[in-house]
Structures are given as C-alpha cells and as structure tokens.
Amino acid sequence: MSNRKYTSESFMSQYLREEVGAAAIDDFVDAWHEQPGKKEIFDFLGMTREEYALWLRDPEVLPHIAEARRTALSSGKPVAGSAHLAKNSDGSG
C-alpha cells in the first residue's frame, strides 16, 4: 500500500477532484480491509451500492461513474448513483 494518508474523504471525493487516479482505489480497498466493520466498503469508497456493483463487474467503468456524477452535479440534480449506467436493484431510478 502507498504512504498516502487516508482522511475522512472517500476515494470518490478525491477521484472526482482528480487528487487521486483510478489505481488508488486499490489502496482504499486495502485500508478498508485494515479497519473492517466500520462502514460498508461502498460507503468507505464513497460509492453507492449500485456504483460499487458496476465497478466490481467492470473496473473500467470508473471514469463513466465519475462522469455521471459530474453531469448530475452540473445539472443541479441530486447524485443518486449512476442510473443511466444500470437500473437500481430496487427498480427505482
């Protein structure tokens, strides 16, 4: 794992600001494993459950998740996941 100091900010928060690259997610996952039980991993990473499921299936989707968030933020819509990338498991969105 890198020497990166983990703050209360999630991977996604830092990734969206381009403070970390996509490869840094592995360090965040390692950090989560070092402190199990505190949060669900998707919460720790700053993802929704749906975003995390998408990323698990295809890690290359991460830039698309970020773009979906940026689009939602710039349009003033609440960030509720990546509904246009995959339907929510509960059928909403």
Number of C-alpha atoms within 10 A of each C-alpha: 10 9 6 10 6 11 7 8 11 17 27 23 16 15 18 16 11 10 11 15 14 14 9 16 18 13 16 20 16 12 14 18 11 9 9 10 9 9 11 12 18 18 15 19 20 18 22 17 16 19 23 20 14 18 17 12 9 10 14 12 15 19 15 14 23 20 14 19 20 14 13 16 12 10 9 9 10 10 14 15 22 22 15 10 14 13 13 16 9 6 6 7 12
